[in-house]
Amino acid sequence: MESWGVVAASLAGGLALLAIGGEFVVRGAVGVARKFGISELMIGLTLVGFGTSSPELAASVAAALAGSPGIAIGNVVGSNIANVLLIFAIVAIIRPIPVDAKALQRDGWVMLAATAAFIAVAVVLGEVSRLTGAIFLAALIGYVLLAYAMERRNPPAAHMQAAEAQLHSPAPSPLWQSTAFAIAGLVMLVFGADLLIGGAQTIARAAGLSETIIGLTIVALGTSLPELVTSVMAALKGRSDIAFGAIIGSNIYNILGIIGVTALVQPIAIPADLLARDWAALYVATLLVLLHANTGGKVNRYEGAFLLLHYAGYCWLLLA
């Protein structure tokens, strides 16, 4: 077996490449989009949402192709739980998060519906087939088109989407440099995912843990780094409102986009050790963030601490 130093280096290198590669993809794509006159609103709705979820996509596709469905599915489930109970909670503790009521009504319900559909498919069918993946992707495209149409008629919400795009400074202005940034980011994502999955599989075997547990924890936390960086940066700049859209959008992309694309590449069997505990944590986390967002027009520090406490409890149940 490889030494722990080699395994740790593989994990750390994979996570670093995924985080840097995801940011390169976003910056390069934003630079290209602005060169072609694409609006900040559309950039925020599509390129930023896809880009910050690209580490999860690379890791899940690599895991599915490597025959590790526990990592592929656990990564998405764990990332969505961490997005709400960890990242969203940290941002709320740094600075209370104001909530746009109209964005909540649309995006919140889409996130809840996508989560419920994912759980139903997993529990009832026991796998995510190519047909299901295609349906999820079609639903994501429909959501983006609906959101774009609604945002154009609602300037305040549109400004929030544009502000999210502006958090990611584009690559240098010449078109070829922006394109090179995006391509370099994609290459880093591919190599980073391969290193991460290899390291995660080795740790699972050596520690006697299932790949699903590794996917729900180490892989999920690692691939959530872009959401953490984006959201904390927004909060420190006094734009904690952006964090709400970033987290909700990421959870929607993770289910409809990442699971959809991964299933099209390689149908995924739901691992038997992904338990009711994990599906319940995913659904309860989704309900909790919507409940807190619906009270008082903002998520305050106490509610953030409450969410963080739930995450600590979930991790304890996983590893106990």
C-alpha positions in Angstrom: 0.0 0.0 0.0 1.1 3.5 -0.7 2.5 5.4 2.3 0.3 7.8 4.1 2.5 10.7 3.0 1.9 9.8 -0.7 -1.8 9.4 0.0 -2.0 12.8 1.8 -0.1 14.4 -1.0 -2.5 12.9 -3.5 -5.5 14.2 -1.6 -4.0 17.7 -1.0 -2.8 18.0 -4.6 -6.2 16.9 -6.0 -8.1 19.3 -3.8 -5.8 22.2 -4.7 -6.1 21.4 -8.4 -9.9 21.2 -8.2 -10.1 24.5 -6.3 -7.7 26.4 -8.6 -9.0 24.7 -11.7 -12.6 25.7 -10.8 -11.6 29.3 -10.3 -9.6 29.3 -13.6 -12.6 27.9 -15.5 -14.9 30.6 -14.0 -12.5 33.5 -14.7 -11.7 32.3 -18.2 -15.3 31.7 -19.1 -16.4 35.1 -17.7 -13.6 36.8 -19.7 -14.7 35.0 -22.9 -18.4 35.8 -22.2 -17.8 39.5 -21.7 -15.8 39.6 -24.9 -18.9 38.3 -26.7 -21.2 40.8 -25.0 -23.0 38.3 -22.8 -24.8 40.1 -19.9 -23.6 39.9 -16.3 -27.0 38.4 -15.4 -26.6 35.5 -17.8 -23.0 35.0 -16.6 -24.1 34.9 -13.0 -26.9 32.4 -13.8 -24.9 30.0 -15.9 -21.1 30.3 -16.0 -20.6 31.1 -12.3 -23.1 28.5 -11.2 -21.5 25.9 -13.4 -17.9 27.0 -12.6 -18.2 26.8 -8.8 -19.8 23.4 -9.2 -17.1 22.1 -11.6 -15.0 20.4 -8.9 -18.0 18.3 -7.9 -18.7 17.5 -11.5 -15.1 16.4 -12.2 -14.9 14.3 -9.0 -18.3 12.6 -9.5 -17.6 11.8 -13.2 -14.1 10.5 -12.3 -15.5 8.4 -9.5 -18.3 6.9 -11.6 -15.8 6.0 -14.3 -13.6 4.4 -11.7 -16.4 2.2 -10.4 -16.9 4.1 -7.2 -20.6 5.1 -7.0 -20.3 5.7 -3.3 -17.9 8.6 -4.0 -19.9 9.8 -7.0 -23.2 10.0 -5.2 -21.8 10.7 -1.7 -19.9 13.7 -3.1 -23.1 15.4 -4.3 -25.1 14.5 -1.2 -22.3 15.6 1.2 -21.6 18.8 -0.8 -25.3 19.9 -0.6 -25.4 19.2 3.1 -22.1 21.0 3.7 -23.3 24.0 1.5 -26.2 24.6 3.8 -25.2 23.4 7.3 -21.5 24.5 7.1 -20.8 27.2 4.4 -24.2 29.0 4.7 -23.9 28.8 8.5 -20.4 30.3 8.5 -21.5 33.2 6.3 -24.5 33.9 8.5 -22.2 34.0 11.6 -19.8 36.4 9.8 -22.7 38.6 8.7 -26.5 38.0 8.8 -27.8 37.1 5.3 -30.7 39.2 3.9 -33.0 37.2 1.7 -34.7 38.4 -1.5 -38.3 37.2 -1.1 -38.9 36.7 -4.9 -35.7 34.8 -5.4 -36.5 32.6 -2.4 -40.0 31.8 -3.8 -38.5 30.6 -7.1 -35.1 29.2 -6.2 -36.0 27.8 -2.9 -38.9 25.8 -4.3 -36.7 24.6 -7.2 -34.0 23.4 -4.8 -36.6 21.6 -2.7 -38.2 20.0 -5.7 -34.9 18.9 -7.1 -33.8 17.5 -3.7 -37.1 15.5 -3.4 -36.8 14.2 -6.9 -33.3 13.0 -6.4 -34.2 11.3 -3.1 -37.2 9.6 -4.8 -35.1 8.3 -7.7 -32.5 7.0 -5.4 -34.8 5.3 -2.9 -37.4 4.0 -5.4 -35.3 3.1 -8.5 -31.9 2.4 -6.8 -30.0 3.9 -9.6 -29.7 7.1 -11.7 -30.0 5.9 -15.3 -29.1 7.8 -18.5 -32.8 8.6 -19.0 -33.0 10.1 -15.5 -29.8 12.0 -16.1 -31.2 13.5 -19.3 -34.4 14.5 -17.5 -32.4 16.2 -14.7 -30.4 18.1 -17.3 -33.5 19.2 -19.2 -34.9 20.4 -15.9 -31.8 22.4 -15.2 -32.0 24.1 -18.6 -35.6 24.9 -18.0 -34.8 26.4 -14.6 -32.0 28.6 -16.1 -34.3 29.9 -18.9 -37.1 30.6 -16.4 -34.7 32.3 -14.0 -33.3 34.5 -16.8 -36.8 35.5 -17.9 -37.8 36.4 -14.4 -34.6 38.2 -13.6 -34.9 40.5 -16.6 -38.3 41.6 -15.2 -36.9 42.0 -11.6 -33.9 44.4 -11.5 -33.0 44.0 -7.8 -32.6 40.2 -8.1 -30.8 40.7 -11.5 -28.4 43.0 -9.7 -27.6 40.2 -7.2 -26.8 37.8 -10.0 -24.6 40.3 -11.7 -22.8 41.0 -8.4 -22.1 37.3 -8.0 -20.5 37.3 -11.5 -18.4 40.3 -10.6 -16.9 38.5 -7.6 -14.9 36.5 -10.1 -12.6 38.9 -11.9 -12.2 37.8 -15.5 -9.0 36.5 -16.9 -6.8 39.1 -18.8 -8.8 40.8 -21.5 -7.3 39.4 -24.7 -9.6 36.6 -25.9 -6.8 34.0 -26.3 -5.7 34.6 -22.7 -9.3 34.1 -21.3 -9.6 31.0 -23.4 -6.3 29.7 -22.2 -7.4 30.3 -18.6 -10.6 28.2 -19.1 -8.7 25.4 -20.9 -6.0 25.3 -18.2 -8.7 25.2 -15.6 -10.4 22.2 -17.3 -7.0 20.3 -17.4 -6.5 21.0 -13.7 -10.0 19.7 -12.9 -9.3 16.4 -14.8 -6.0 15.8 -13.1 -7.2 17.0 -9.7 -10.2 14.7 -9.8 -8.0 11.7 -10.7 -5.7 12.5 -7.8 -8.5 13.1 -5.3 -10.4 9.9 -6.2 -7.3 7.8 -6.1 -6.4 9.1 -2.7 -9.9 8.8 -1.4 -10.1 5.1 -2.5 -6.8 4.4 -0.8 -7.9 6.0 2.5 -11.2 4.1 2.4 -9.4 0.8 2.1 -6.7 1.6 4.7 -9.0 3.1 7.3 -11.7 0.4 6.9 -14.3 3.1 5.9 -16.7 2.8 3.0 -16.1 4.9 -0.1 -19.5 6.4 0.6 -18.4 7.8 3.9 -15.3 9.2 2.3 -17.5 10.8 -0.4 -19.8 12.3 2.1 -16.9 13.9 4.1 -13.4 14.4 2.6 -14.4 14.6 -1.0 -17.6 16.6 -0.4 -15.8 19.1 1.8 -12.9 19.4 -0.7 -15.1 20.0 -3.7 -17.2 22.6 -1.8 -14.1 24.9 -1.5 -15.2 27.2 -4.3 -18.6 27.8 -2.8 -16.9 28.5 0.6 -14.4 31.0 -0.9 -17.1 32.8 -3.0 -19.6 33.0 -0.1 -17.0 34.1 2.5 -15.6 36.7 0.1 -19.0 38.1 -0.5 -19.8 38.3 3.3 -16.5 40.0 4.0 -17.2 42.6 1.3 -20.6 43.3 2.9 -22.5 41.3 0.2 -23.7 38.3 2.3 -26.9 38.5 0.3 -25.0 37.0 -2.6 -24.2 33.9 -0.5 -27.9 32.9 -0.4 -28.1 32.8 -4.2 -24.7 31.1 -4.5 -25.6 28.3 -2.1 -29.1 27.7 -3.4 -27.9 27.8 -7.0 -25.0 25.4 -6.2 -27.3 22.9 -4.7 -29.6 23.0 -7.7 -26.6 22.6 -10.1 -25.2 19.8 -8.0 -28.3 17.7 -8.3 -29.7 18.5 -11.7 -26.4 19.3 -13.5 -23.7 17.1 -11.8 -25.9 14.0 -11.3 -27.4 14.6 -14.7 -24.1 14.8 -16.6 -22.5 12.0 -14.5 -25.4 9.6 -15.2 -25.2 10.4 -18.9 -21.5 9.5 -18.9 -22.0 6.4 -16.6 -25.2 5.3 -15.0 -24.8 5.3 -11.2 -26.1 2.6 -8.9 -27.1 4.0 -5.5 -24.7 2.5 -2.9 -26.4 0.4 -0.3 -24.6 2.1 2.6 -26.1 5.5 1.7 -28.6 5.3 4.5 -31.9 6.9 5.5 -29.7 9.0 7.9 -28.0 10.6 4.9 -31.1 11.2 2.8 -32.9 12.6 5.9 -29.9 15.0 6.5 -30.0 16.2 2.9 -33.8 16.9 3.0 -33.8 18.4 6.5 -30.9 20.7 5.6 -32.9 21.9 2.6 -36.0 22.5 4.7 -34.0 24.2 7.5 -32.4 26.8 5.2 -35.8 27.6 3.6 -37.4 27.8 7.0 -34.8 30.3 8.4 -34.9 32.3 5.1 -38.6 32.7 5.5 -38.4 34.2 9.0 -37.7 37.9 9.4 -36.3 38.4 5.9 -32.8 37.3 6.8 -30.8 34.5 8.3 -29.2 35.8 11.5 -26.1 34.7 13.5 -28.1 32.5 15.9 -29.7 30.7 13.0 -26.3 30.2 11.5 -25.0 28.7 14.7 -28.0 26.4 14.8 -27.3 25.2 11.3 -23.6 24.6 12.2 -24.6 22.6 15.2 -26.7 20.3 13.0 -23.6 19.8 10.7 -21.5 18.8 13.7 -24.2 16.4 14.8 -24.4 14.8 11.3 -20.6 14.4 11.1 -20.7 12.7 14.6 -23.3 10.3 13.4 -21.3 9.5 10.3 -18.1 8.7 12.1 -19.3 7.4 15.4 
